[in-house]
Amino acid sequence: MISAYTSFQRIDRLPDALGKEVTLNGWVYDTTGKGKLHFIKLRDGSGIVQCVVFKPNVSEEVFDTARSLTQESSVQITGTVRAEERAPGGVEIDVTNITIWQLTSNYPITPKEHGDAFLMENRHLWLRSTRQHAIMRIRATVVKAIRDFFDANGFTLIDSPILTPAACEGTSTLFETEYFDLGKAYLSQSGQLYAEASAMAHGRVYTFGPTFRAEKSKTRRHLTEFWMVEPEMAFFTLEDTMDLAEDLVEYIVQSVVRHRYQELSTLGRDIAKLEKIQRPFHRLSYSEAVEWLNKNNIKLNKKQPDGTEIQIDFPWGEDFGAPQEEALMQQFDKPCIVHRYPAEVKAFYMKRDPHSPKLALAMDMLAPEGGGEIIGGSQREDDFDALKARILEHHLPLEAFEWYLDLRRYGSVPHSGFGLGLERTVKWISGAEHIRETIPYPRMIYRIQP
């Protein structure tokens, strides 16, 4: 336990120290005073506790110090822990001494309302707010749940490179850079291709790290830098992969409910809805989804040659956008997997359905409550000739994919995988309004600071 090696106590462990004198280090979240009493809400990253300064119990100097404290001043407070049912965590501190590390003035983020632009400019400070603190702790729990799930199910963590010589899904949405004398290199948009190679060595692997997309999107779901976990499994079919995705998402959600109940409550999240996220999830084929959209009069906005837009029935063969995904999910209180998409709208590496070659053995998992797509995956093309033909059809540089084709030359097997977007998952679980709240320092098309 870290506390065994420090001279101070953490706020989240105060219930175990009732009646004891403790020393806390932290920042002043808020202060109020009346007569002989002064109240200091202290935060230290693990929680918030109210510290009570009663004038008859402290020196004049300590009482004056308490009255001088400002928001986000850093202090050390010593006092005795006592039970208080009305207080967060069920305890308060009867203060005996205060030492100021730094007295802050003009803290730019106060409890008053601020616009999004101001808060993003001060993201390095906004992270200290109760709401952002709760979301980051939920994010940390989602990350731990992901690692625990795969580690416990026979997967090996294998890191994929961030700098790559070729695109995974086409070069139009990649960040490009010069790589010494070797030509162009790209920031990875997915660790998948390398994870496939790793799966041929280890059977079941996952890669977990940052990925980059250069598409100029301003939606509430898009970042230019985000994190993905991407498992790849040798000998897995599409059905096996859909089962695995359901297991993973159930495990993540229930881990957050179990370990971050307080943070979910702070955010005002309807926890009962999360408690229902248990297998089996819903499943629809792409064709069934299109039929449902048209039956329920969910139209597609189609731009005309003159620039005007008209609404038409959703055509088979078109990929779903956010309006279609959200409409589909209004009927469900648990995630839904849409599978077997038209091959033309999916990536070159996805295997065709042997029963219907116009379909790809692909799947997306959509989350309820406006969560949108949180998982995308497929069974991978394992036939050498078919994969080579598709690389050429997509006008991708064949020489850059020779190593990838080697996986089909030497011991090719059926295999599958998917990618789960960390920030989209955190957004759904936490109920955050915008994906920029789910990563410490969001990178978007109009923002690269702080």
C-alpha positions as CSV (number, residue, x, y, z in Angstrom):
1,M,0.0,0.0,0.0
2,I,1.5,3.4,-1.0
3,S,0.2,5.1,2.2
4,A,2.6,2.9,4.2
5,Y,5.5,4.8,2.6
6,T,4.2,8.3,3.1
7,S,3.8,10.7,6.0
8,F,0.2,11.7,5.1
9,Q,-3.1,10.0,4.5
10,R,-5.3,9.7,1.4
11,I,-8.9,11.0,1.7
12,D,-10.4,7.8,0.3
13,R,-8.9,5.9,3.2
14,L,-10.1,8.2,6.0
15,P,-13.1,5.8,6.9
16,D,-10.4,3.4,8.2
17,A,-8.9,6.0,10.4
18,L,-11.8,7.1,12.6
19,G,-10.7,8.7,15.8
20,K,-7.1,9.0,14.6
21,E,-5.0,12.1,14.0
22,V,-4.0,12.3,10.3
23,T,-2.2,14.7,8.0
24,L,-3.7,15.4,4.5
25,N,-2.1,17.1,1.5
26,G,-4.3,18.6,-1.2
27,W,-5.9,21.5,-2.8
28,V,-8.8,23.7,-1.5
29,Y,-11.9,22.9,-3.5
30,D,-14.1,25.4,-1.7
31,T,-14.3,27.4,1.6
32,T,-17.1,28.9,3.7
33,G,-17.0,30.6,7.1
34,K,-19.4,31.8,9.8
35,G,-18.4,33.2,13.1
36,K,-16.1,30.8,15.0
37,L,-16.4,28.1,12.3
38,H,-14.6,27.8,9.0
39,F,-15.2,24.9,6.6
40,I,-12.6,23.8,4.0
41,K,-13.4,21.3,1.3
42,L,-10.1,19.6,0.5
43,R,-9.4,17.4,-2.5
44,D,-6.4,15.3,-3.1
45,G,-7.3,13.3,-6.2
46,S,-8.7,10.4,-4.3
47,G,-11.7,12.2,-3.0
48,I,-13.1,15.3,-1.2
49,V,-13.4,15.8,2.6
50,Q,-14.8,18.6,4.7
51,C,-12.3,20.0,7.2
52,V,-13.8,21.9,10.1
53,V,-11.8,24.7,11.8
54,F,-13.3,25.6,15.2
55,K,-11.7,28.8,16.6
56,P,-11.5,27.7,20.3
57,N,-9.6,24.5,19.2
58,V,-6.9,26.2,17.2
59,S,-4.4,29.0,17.5
60,E,-5.3,32.5,16.2
61,E,-2.7,32.0,13.5
62,V,-4.3,28.7,12.2
63,F,-7.8,30.3,12.2
64,D,-6.5,33.3,10.2
65,T,-4.8,30.9,7.8
66,A,-8.1,29.1,7.3
67,R,-9.8,32.3,6.5
68,S,-7.1,33.3,4.0
69,L,-7.4,30.2,1.8
70,T,-8.6,30.5,-1.8
71,Q,-9.8,28.1,-4.4
72,E,-7.0,25.7,-5.5
73,S,-4.5,26.9,-2.9
74,S,-2.3,23.9,-1.9
75,V,-2.2,23.0,1.8
76,Q,-1.3,20.5,4.4
77,I,-4.0,19.9,7.0
78,T,-3.7,18.0,10.3
79,G,-6.7,16.9,12.3
80,T,-8.7,14.2,13.8
81,V,-11.1,12.0,11.7
82,R,-14.6,11.8,13.0
83,A,-17.8,10.2,11.7
84,E,-20.3,12.4,10.0
85,E,-23.1,10.7,8.1
86,R,-24.1,13.8,6.2
87,A,-20.6,14.3,4.7
88,P,-19.3,12.7,1.6
89,G,-17.5,9.5,2.6
90,G,-19.1,9.6,6.0
91,V,-16.3,11.5,7.7
92,E,-15.0,15.0,8.5
93,I,-11.7,16.4,9.9
94,D,-11.5,18.4,13.1
95,V,-8.6,20.6,12.1
96,T,-5.7,21.3,14.5
97,N,-3.1,22.8,12.1
98,I,-2.8,24.1,8.5
99,T,0.4,24.7,6.5
100,I,0.1,26.5,3.2
101,W,2.2,25.2,0.3
102,Q,1.0,27.9,-2.0
103,L,-1.7,30.5,-1.7
104,T,-3.5,30.9,-5.1
105,S,-5.0,34.1,-6.5
106,N,-7.3,34.7,-9.5
107,Y,-7.9,31.0,-10.3
108,P,-9.4,31.2,-13.8
109,I,-12.0,28.4,-13.4
110,T,-14.4,29.1,-10.6
111,P,-17.7,27.4,-9.8
112,K,-19.5,29.9,-12.1
113,E,-20.6,28.9,-15.7
114,H,-18.0,29.0,-18.5
115,G,-18.4,28.3,-22.2
116,D,-16.9,25.2,-23.8
117,A,-14.2,27.2,-25.7
118,F,-13.0,28.8,-22.4
119,L,-12.9,25.4,-20.7
120,M,-11.0,23.7,-23.5
121,E,-8.4,26.5,-23.5
122,N,-8.0,25.8,-19.8
123,R,-8.3,22.0,-20.1
124,H,-5.2,21.6,-17.9
125,L,-7.2,23.2,-15.1
126,W,-10.7,22.0,-16.1
127,L,-9.5,18.4,-15.3
128,R,-9.6,19.4,-11.6
129,S,-13.4,19.8,-11.6
130,T,-15.6,17.2,-10.0
131,R,-17.2,16.2,-13.3
132,Q,-14.0,15.9,-15.3
133,H,-12.4,14.0,-12.3
134,A,-15.2,11.5,-12.4
135,I,-15.0,10.9,-16.1
136,M,-11.2,10.4,-15.9
137,R,-11.6,7.8,-13.1
138,I,-14.2,6.0,-15.2
139,R,-11.8,6.0,-18.1
140,A,-9.1,4.5,-16.0
141,T,-11.5,1.7,-14.8
142,V,-12.5,1.0,-18.4
143,V,-8.8,0.6,-19.4
144,K,-8.2,-1.7,-16.4
145,A,-11.3,-3.8,-17.2
146,I,-10.1,-4.2,-20.9
147,R,-6.7,-5.4,-19.8
148,D,-8.0,-7.6,-17.1
149,F,-10.5,-9.2,-19.5
150,F,-8.0,-10.1,-22.2
151,D,-5.3,-11.1,-19.8
152,A,-7.6,-13.5,-18.1
153,N,-8.8,-15.0,-21.3
154,G,-5.5,-16.2,-22.8
155,F,-4.6,-13.1,-24.8
156,T,-1.1,-11.7,-25.1
157,L,-0.5,-8.0,-25.3
158,I,1.6,-7.2,-28.4
159,D,2.2,-3.6,-29.2
160,S,1.8,-2.4,-32.8
161,P,3.9,0.4,-34.2
162,I,2.6,4.0,-34.4
163,L,4.7,4.9,-37.5
164,T,3.7,2.7,-40.4
165,P,4.8,2.6,-44.1
166,A,1.3,2.1,-45.5
167,A,-2.4,2.7,-44.7
168,C,-4.7,0.2,-43.2
169,E,-7.9,1.7,-44.7
170,G,-6.6,4.1,-47.4
171,T,-4.4,7.2,-47.2
172,S,-7.1,9.9,-47.3
173,T,-7.5,10.1,-43.5
174,L,-3.8,9.7,-42.5
175,F,-1.3,12.0,-41.0
176,E,1.8,11.9,-43.3
177,T,5.4,12.6,-42.5
178,E,8.8,12.2,-44.1
179,Y,10.7,9.3,-42.7
180,F,14.4,10.1,-43.2
181,D,15.6,8.8,-46.6
182,L,12.9,6.1,-46.8
183,G,10.1,8.2,-48.1
184,K,6.6,8.7,-46.6
185,A,5.5,7.3,-43.2
186,Y,2.1,7.6,-41.6
187,L,0.7,7.8,-38.1
188,S,-1.2,4.6,-37.5
189,Q,-5.0,4.6,-37.9
190,S,-5.1,1.1,-36.5
191,G,-2.9,-1.5,-35.0
192,Q,-4.9,-4.3,-36.7
193,L,-2.6,-5.4,-39.6
194,Y,0.3,-5.9,-37.2
195,A,-1.9,-7.6,-34.7
196,E,-2.9,-10.1,-37.4
197,A,0.8,-11.0,-37.8
198,S,1.1,-11.3,-34.0
199,A,-1.9,-13.6,-33.8
200,M,-0.2,-16.0,-36.2
201,A,2.6,-16.3,-33.6
202,H,0.6,-16.2,-30.4
203,G,-3.0,-17.3,-31.4
204,R,-4.8,-14.7,-29.4
205,V,-3.4,-11.1,-29.0
206,Y,-4.5,-7.6,-28.4
207,T,-2.9,-4.3,-29.1
208,F,-3.9,-1.2,-27.1
209,G,-2.7,2.3,-27.8
210,P,-3.2,5.6,-29.6
211,T,-4.4,5.8,-33.2
212,F,-4.8,8.8,-35.5
213,R,-7.4,9.8,-38.1
214,A,-7.0,12.9,-40.2
215,E,-10.6,13.2,-41.4
216,K,-12.0,16.7,-41.0
217,S,-15.0,15.8,-38.8
218,K,-16.5,18.1,-36.2
219,T,-19.0,15.6,-34.7
220,R,-19.5,14.9,-31.0
221,R,-17.9,11.4,-31.7
222,H,-14.7,12.3,-33.5
223,L,-11.1,13.0,-32.3
224,T,-8.0,13.1,-34.4
225,E,-6.0,11.2,-31.7
226,F,-7.8,8.4,-29.8
227,W,-7.2,5.1,-28.1
228,M,-8.3,1.7,-29.4
229,V,-8.0,-1.8,-28.2
230,E,-7.8,-4.3,-31.0
231,P,-7.9,-8.1,-30.4
232,E,-7.0,-10.5,-33.2
233,M,-7.8,-14.2,-32.9
234,A,-6.5,-17.1,-35.0
235,F,-9.2,-19.6,-36.0
236,F,-12.1,-17.3,-34.9
237,T,-15.1,-17.0,-37.2
238,L,-17.3,-13.9,-37.3
239,E,-19.8,-15.5,-34.9
240,D,-16.9,-16.2,-32.4
241,T,-15.9,-12.6,-32.6
242,M,-19.4,-11.3,-32.0
243,D,-19.6,-13.5,-28.9
244,L,-16.2,-12.2,-27.7
245,A,-17.3,-8.5,-28.3
246,E,-20.4,-9.0,-26.2
247,D,-18.5,-10.6,-23.4
248,L,-15.9,-7.8,-23.4
249,V,-18.5,-5.0,-23.3
250,E,-20.6,-6.6,-20.6
251,Y,-17.4,-7.0,-18.5
252,I,-16.4,-3.4,-19.0
253,V,-19.7,-1.9,-18.1
254,Q,-20.3,-4.1,-15.0
255,S,-16.7,-3.3,-13.8
256,V,-17.5,0.4,-14.0
257,V,-20.8,-0.1,-12.2
258,R,-19.0,-2.1,-9.5
259,H,-16.0,0.1,-9.0
260,R,-17.2,3.6,-10.0
261,Y,-20.7,3.8,-8.6
262,Q,-19.9,7.1,-6.8
263,E,-18.4,8.7,-10.0
264,L,-21.5,7.6,-12.0
265,S,-23.7,9.1,-9.4
266,T,-21.7,12.4,-9.4
267,L,-22.3,12.6,-13.2
268,G,-26.1,11.9,-12.7
269,R,-25.8,8.7,-14.8
270,D,-28.8,6.4,-14.8
271,I,-27.0,3.4,-13.3
272,A,-30.0,1.1,-13.6
273,K,-29.6,1.3,-17.4
274,L,-26.0,0.2,-17.1
275,E,-26.9,-2.6,-14.8
276,K,-29.0,-4.1,-17.6
277,I,-26.0,-4.3,-20.0
278,Q,-25.7,-8.1,-19.9
279,R,-25.6,-10.7,-22.5
280,P,-27.2,-11.7,-24.8
281,F,-27.2,-8.4,-26.8
282,H,-29.3,-7.8,-29.8
283,R,-28.3,-8.7,-33.3
284,L,-29.5,-7.6,-36.8
285,S,-28.1,-8.3,-40.2
286,Y,-27.5,-5.2,-42.3
287,S,-30.4,-6.1,-44.6
288,E,-32.7,-6.4,-41.6
289,A,-31.5,-3.0,-40.3
290,V,-32.2,-1.4,-43.7
291,E,-35.7,-3.0,-43.8
292,W,-36.4,-1.6,-40.3
293,L,-35.3,1.9,-41.2
294,N,-37.6,2.0,-44.3
295,K,-40.5,0.4,-42.4
296,N,-40.1,3.2,-39.8
297,N,-39.7,6.0,-42.3
298,I,-36.1,6.9,-41.4
299,K,-35.0,8.8,-44.4
300,L,-31.6,9.5,-45.9
301,N,-30.6,13.0,-46.9
302,K,-29.2,12.9,-50.4
303,K,-27.4,15.8,-52.0
304,Q,-28.5,16.6,-55.6
305,P,-26.1,17.8,-58.4
306,D,-27.3,21.3,-57.9
307,G,-26.4,21.2,-54.2
308,T,-29.9,20.9,-52.8
309,E,-30.8,18.0,-50.5
310,I,-33.8,15.6,-50.7
311,Q,-35.0,12.9,-48.4
312,I,-35.1,9.3,-49.9
313,D,-35.8,5.8,-48.6
314,F,-32.6,4.3,-47.2
315,P,-31.0,2.4,-50.1
316,W,-29.5,-1.0,-49.7
317,G,-25.7,-0.7,-50.1
318,E,-25.3,2.7,-48.3
319,D,-23.3,2.8,-45.1
320,F,-25.1,3.9,-41.9
321,G,-24.5,7.4,-40.5
322,A,-25.2,8.7,-37.0
323,P,-28.9,9.4,-37.7
324,Q,-29.5,5.8,-38.9
325,E,-27.5,4.3,-36.0
326,E,-29.4,6.4,-33.4
327,A,-32.8,5.6,-34.9
328,L,-32.0,1.9,-34.9
329,M,-31.0,2.0,-31.3
330,Q,-34.1,3.7,-30.0
331,Q,-35.8,0.3,-29.9
332,F,-33.1,-1.3,-27.7
333,D,-31.8,-0.8,-24.1
334,K,-28.8,-3.0,-24.7
335,P,-26.1,-2.8,-27.4
336,C,-26.9,-4.2,-30.9
337,I,-24.5,-5.9,-33.3
338,V,-25.3,-5.1,-37.0
339,H,-23.5,-7.7,-39.2
340,R,-22.9,-8.7,-42.8
341,Y,-22.6,-5.3,-44.4
342,P,-22.3,-4.7,-48.2
343,A,-18.7,-5.5,-49.2
344,E,-18.4,-2.3,-51.2
345,V,-18.6,-0.1,-48.1
346,K,-16.1,-2.1,-46.1
347,A,-12.3,-2.3,-45.9
348,F,-10.3,-4.4,-48.4
349,Y,-9.1,-6.9,-45.7
350,M,-12.6,-8.1,-44.8
351,K,-13.6,-11.6,-45.9
352,R,-16.6,-12.0,-48.2
353,D,-19.5,-14.1,-47.1
354,P,-19.2,-17.4,-48.9
355,H,-23.0,-17.7,-49.0
356,S,-23.4,-14.2,-50.5
357,P,-20.2,-12.6,-52.0
358,K,-21.8,-9.2,-52.1
359,L,-21.6,-9.2,-48.3
360,A,-18.6,-8.8,-46.0
361,L,-18.3,-10.8,-42.8
362,A,-18.2,-7.6,-40.9
363,M,-19.9,-6.3,-37.8
364,D,-20.4,-3.1,-35.8
365,M,-21.6,-2.9,-32.2
366,L,-23.9,0.1,-31.6
367,A,-24.5,1.3,-28.0
368,P,-27.9,2.6,-26.8
369,E,-28.7,6.1,-25.4
370,G,-27.0,7.7,-28.4
371,G,-23.7,5.9,-27.8
372,G,-23.3,5.1,-31.5
373,E,-20.7,2.7,-32.9
374,I,-18.3,1.6,-30.2
375,I,-16.9,-1.6,-32.0
376,G,-16.1,-2.4,-35.6
377,G,-14.7,-5.7,-36.7
378,S,-14.7,-8.6,-39.2
379,Q,-13.5,-11.9,-40.2
380,R,-10.3,-11.2,-42.1
381,E,-9.6,-12.4,-45.7
382,D,-7.4,-15.4,-45.4
383,D,-7.1,-16.3,-49.1
384,F,-3.9,-15.0,-50.7
385,D,-5.3,-14.4,-54.2
386,A,-8.5,-12.7,-53.0
387,L,-6.5,-10.4,-50.7
388,K,-4.0,-9.5,-53.3
389,A,-6.8,-8.7,-55.8
390,R,-8.4,-6.4,-53.3
391,I,-5.2,-4.5,-52.5
392,L,-4.9,-3.8,-56.2
393,E,-8.6,-2.9,-56.6
394,H,-8.2,-0.3,-53.8
395,H,-5.1,1.2,-55.6
396,L,-2.9,0.5,-52.6
397,P,0.9,0.0,-53.0
398,L,1.4,-3.7,-53.3
399,E,5.0,-3.6,-52.2
400,A,4.0,-2.0,-48.9
401,F,1.7,-5.0,-48.2
402,E,4.0,-7.9,-49.1
403,W,4.7,-8.6,-45.5
404,Y,0.9,-8.7,-44.9
405,L,0.4,-11.1,-47.8
406,D,3.1,-13.3,-46.2
407,L,0.5,-14.2,-43.5
408,R,-1.5,-15.8,-46.3
409,R,1.5,-17.4,-47.9
410,Y,2.8,-19.2,-44.8
411,G,0.2,-21.0,-42.7
412,S,-2.9,-19.0,-43.4
413,V,-5.9,-19.7,-41.2
414,P,-9.4,-18.3,-40.7
415,H,-9.0,-15.4,-38.2
416,S,-11.0,-12.4,-37.0
417,G,-10.7,-9.3,-34.9
418,F,-12.2,-6.0,-34.0
419,G,-11.4,-2.5,-32.6
420,L,-13.1,-0.9,-29.6
421,G,-12.8,2.8,-29.3
422,L,-11.9,3.8,-25.8
423,E,-13.3,7.3,-25.8
424,R,-16.6,6.4,-27.5
425,T,-17.1,3.7,-24.9
426,V,-16.3,6.0,-22.0
427,K,-18.6,8.6,-23.5
428,W,-21.5,6.2,-23.6
429,I,-20.9,4.7,-20.1
430,S,-20.3,8.1,-18.4
431,G,-23.1,9.9,-20.3
432,A,-20.6,12.6,-21.3
433,E,-22.1,15.1,-23.7
434,H,-19.0,15.3,-26.0
435,I,-16.2,12.9,-26.7
436,R,-13.6,15.7,-25.9
437,E,-14.5,15.2,-22.2
438,T,-13.4,11.5,-22.3
439,I,-9.7,12.0,-23.0
440,P,-7.4,14.2,-20.9
441,Y,-6.1,16.4,-23.7
442,P,-8.3,16.1,-26.8
443,R,-6.9,16.6,-30.3
444,M,-9.4,17.8,-32.8
445,I,-9.3,19.5,-36.2
446,Y,-9.4,22.9,-34.5
447,R,-7.5,22.2,-31.3
448,I,-4.0,21.0,-30.5
449,Q,-3.5,22.9,-27.2
450,P,-3.0,22.7,-24.3
